[in-house]
């Protein structure tokens, strides 16, 4: 499968490639491919990256406030990349990148019968915004706006854990894999967690391929 990879705010495609290397390298060895792109807006670095990694840093839309029209611009920007570099079978997003992916999937499904992606991997995901970019999408019991196979990797100590669970609540549970690595807003590198994350993603890939 070809994965489009969307980084979190205040990082970059290159940084996300490093962050997710334990996952992507193992899956690349099995024939999967990962394309990491940069967000459309320049950004200050994430606080924990300041002074450690060199710029540039990017974001998909402004953080910590409702993006408003910047959401539509981010979707348009990312769709243009899909047209140029795609097609992609799946999407993998971290934090704001996961939220953007969720918004794109839900927005696309309103006007298309064929899903934008066959599968999605959400890592420490923030909550997706509805099309106006003014409010996050709230789960409705029994109604699932994301009906493709998904993997949800969360951290119980993550400051946006509740938003990750909000995103999880939007997805069809019978098609969702869930793994809590128990840590903070990060992708753990240790062997045990890496193996568990890969196993969850491989179940999602298999589900996407077999229907």
N, C-alpha and C positions, 0 to 999 in steps of 0.2 A: 504494500500500500504506500501511496505517496501522502505524506503529512505536511500540511501547511502549519508553521509554528509561529505563534503570536506571543511575544514577550510581555512581561509586566511593565508597569509604569516606572520610569526612571532607570531603565536598563537598555538593552538593545538586542537585536537578533543574535549577535555574536556572544553576548553574555548569556542569553537563554540557551544557546548551544552548549556553552560550558556547564551551565547549571544542570541541564538535562542529559549530559553526556553519558552517564551511566545507563540511562534508559535507551537513548537513541543508538548508541554504539552496539548494544546487545541486539536490538531489533534490526539494525542495518546489516548485521552479520547473517540475518535470516531473510534478507532481500528487501526490507522496507527502506523507504527513503524519506528524508526530512529536509524541508526547505525553510530556513529561518529568515524572516524579513524584519525590517525596522518600522516602527510606528511613524506616523506622518508629522508629528510635532516634536521639536526639540524639548528637552526636559532637563531639570536638575537631577542629579543622581539620587537613587535611593540612599537614605542616610547611612546605611551600613556599607555602602560602596564608595562613599566620598573619601578621596585620598588613597583608595586602594586600587581602583581601576581608572583608566584614562577615558575621557570622553571620546566619541559622542555618546549621549544618552537620549532616549526617546520615550514618548508616550503616545498612545493612540488618540486620547482625548484628555482634557484637564482632569486631574484627580481630586478627590475629596469634595467635589461639587457635582451637581447634575450637569452632564455635558451639553444638554440642549442640542443645538444644531451641529455641534462638533461630532455627535454620534453619527449622523447621516454622512458627514464628510469622511469620518473614519471608515464607515462601511463602504462608501464609494471608492475610497483610496485602496482598500483591501481587495475589493472586487476587481478593480483594474489590474492589480497584481495577479490575481487568480487567472484573469483572461490572458495575461502576458506569460506567466510562468506555469500555469496549470496545464491540464486539470489536476485537481487534488482529490484523493479518495477520502481523506480525513483531515481533521484539524486538531492541533494540540495547543492549548493556551495556558499560560500561567497568570494568575491574579487578574489584572485588567485585561490581559489578552484572552483569558477564559471568558470574562464577561462580554467582551466584544464578540467572541465566537458565538456565545449563546444568543446575543442580540441578532447576529447575522442569520443564524439558523432559524430562529423564530420568525424574524421579519420575512425571510425568503419563503417560508412555508405558507405564509398568508396568500401568496399569489402563484405558487408553483406546486404542482403535484409531486414532482421529483425533488427529493431533499437536496440541499446545497452540498452536504457531505454525507458519506455513508456511515461515518462514525466520528465521535469526538472524545478527546481526553481533556478533562478539566483538572488543573493542578492548583490547589490553594486558590480556587476561583472566587472572584468577586461576583456580585449579583448583576445580571444583565439588565439593561434599561429598555423600556418600551420605545417605540419608534420615534416619539417626540424628543427622547432624551431627557425628559423631566422627572420621571419616576422609575424606580426599579420595578421589575415584574414580580408580583407576589404569587406564590403558589396557590392554586385552588384545589382542594381535595378531590381526587378522582379525575381531574383534568390535567393532562400533561402536554405541554406545548412543544417539548422536544421528544420526538418518537423514534429517533435513531439510536443505535447502541452507543452507550457512553461509559467512560471510566471517570470516577471521581476520586481524586487523591487529595486528602485533607490532612490538616494537622490540628489536633485537639487544643494545642496551646497557641494556635495562630490567632492574631488579633482580629482577623476577618473570618474566623471559623463560622460564625452565624451566617455570613454572606455566602460562604461555600455551601452551607446546608440549604440556603434559600435557592441557590442554583440547582442543587441536587433535587429539591422538591418540585422543580419544573420538568423533570425528566421521567419518562416512562420507567417505573421501577423494575419491571420484568426484563428490561434491556440494559439495566444500569449495574455496573460493577463499582464497588465502594471499598476504599482502603484508607484507613486513618493511620498515618505514620507516627502520630502521637507527639510531634514536635511543633516547631514554630512555622513562620511564613517562609518556607524553604523546601527544596527538594533534597532529601537526605542522600548521602553518598555511600553509606555503609551497605555491606553485602546483603544483610537480611531484608532491609527495606527495599533495596533495589530489586531483589528477586521478587518480592511481593508485588511491587508496582508493575514490573514487567509481566508477571503472571496475570494481573488484572487487565492490563492493556491487551495481552494476547487473547484473553477470553472475549474482549470486545471486538477485536479484529475477526476472530472466528465467527462471532455472532453476525457481524456485518457481512461476511462472505457467504454465510449459509442462510441468512434471512430468518 
